[in-house]
Structure formats: C-alpha cells, structure tokens
Amino acid sequence: MFLRILADKAESASRELIAVNPANTSRTCSRCGHVAQENRLTQAGFHCQRCAHTAHADVNAAINILRAGLALRDVAQAA
C-alpha cells in the first residue's frame, strides 16, 4: 500500500519511483562493496572492515540504494 501511495505521489510530481530491495544495503560498503554485519557498528555508525571507509550508516545505505535503483533503471531502459 505504501509503495502505491508513493508511486502516485512520484507521478504527480513528475518523478520516477524505482523499488529497490533494501536487503544488506546498510551492511554493504558504498566504497568497496564489502558486505559484513560487522561493518554496521551502531545504529548510526558504519565502518568497513575491508577498506576502513567510515560514514553515517544511513548515508552509506542511501548511496547503495541509489546505485541499485539506477542500475535497475538502466536495465529497464536497455530492454
């Protein structure tokens, strides 16, 4: 239901909505792609165990979600 309301709002604002599976987006390093539960130190803290990248966990996840959405859009446009 939420996605339907959001899609309607996006359409009325001339925006595109792309649903992305959020699984592991907060555990995946937006710099090197390493996925580990240990990367998520706290609710707000992210520190990659492989490349030592640090960021706010929500910002890191948002970057991963944006990239996933853009990749899905590119695949849909290529088809």
C-alpha positions as CSV (number, residue, x, y, z in Angstrom):
1,M,0.0,0.0,0.0
2,F,2.8,2.4,0.9
3,L,4.6,1.9,-2.5
4,R,1.3,2.5,-4.3
5,I,0.8,5.8,-2.5
6,L,4.5,6.8,-3.0
7,A,4.2,5.9,-6.7
8,D,1.1,8.1,-7.1
9,K,2.9,11.0,-5.4
10,A,6.0,10.5,-7.6
11,E,3.9,10.5,-10.7
12,S,2.1,13.7,-9.7
13,A,5.4,15.3,-9.1
14,S,6.8,14.1,-12.5
15,R,9.3,11.8,-10.7
16,E,10.2,8.2,-11.2
17,L,9.9,5.6,-8.5
18,I,12.1,2.5,-8.6
19,A,11.5,-0.1,-5.9
20,V,14.8,-1.5,-4.6
21,N,15.3,-4.5,-2.3
22,P,16.9,-2.9,0.8
23,A,18.5,-6.2,2.0
24,N,22.1,-5.6,3.2
25,T,22.2,-2.0,2.0
26,S,23.3,-0.9,5.5
27,R,25.9,-3.6,5.7
28,T,27.4,-3.1,2.3
29,C,30.3,-0.7,1.9
30,S,29.4,2.0,-0.6
31,R,33.1,2.4,-1.5
32,C,34.4,-1.2,-2.0
33,G,31.2,-3.3,-1.9
34,H,32.3,-5.5,1.1
35,V,29.3,-6.9,2.9
36,A,29.6,-7.8,6.6
37,Q,27.4,-7.5,9.7
38,E,30.5,-6.1,11.4
39,N,30.5,-3.1,9.1
40,R,27.5,-1.7,10.9
41,L,29.0,-0.7,14.3
42,T,26.0,1.1,15.8
43,Q,22.6,2.3,14.6
44,A,24.3,5.4,13.1
45,G,27.9,4.2,12.5
46,F,29.3,2.4,9.5
47,H,32.9,1.3,9.3
48,C,34.0,-1.1,6.5
49,Q,36.2,-3.9,7.9
50,R,37.9,-4.3,4.5
51,C,38.7,-0.8,3.3
52,A,38.2,1.2,6.5
53,H,35.6,3.6,4.9
54,T,33.6,5.3,7.5
55,A,30.2,7.1,7.1
56,H,26.9,7.6,8.7
57,A,25.1,4.3,8.2
58,D,22.0,5.9,6.7
59,V,24.1,7.9,4.2
60,N,26.1,4.8,3.2
61,A,22.8,2.8,2.7
62,A,21.3,5.6,0.7
63,I,24.2,5.6,-1.7
64,N,23.8,1.8,-2.1
65,I,20.1,2.1,-2.7
66,L,20.6,4.9,-5.2
67,R,23.1,2.9,-7.2
68,A,20.8,-0.2,-7.2
69,G,17.9,2.0,-8.4
70,L,20.0,3.5,-11.2
71,A,21.2,0.0,-12.2
72,L,17.6,-1.2,-12.4
73,R,16.6,1.8,-14.4
74,D,19.5,1.2,-16.9
75,V,18.5,-2.4,-17.3
76,A,14.8,-1.4,-17.9
77,Q,15.8,1.3,-20.5
78,A,18.1,-1.2,-22.3
79,A,15.3,-3.7,-22.7
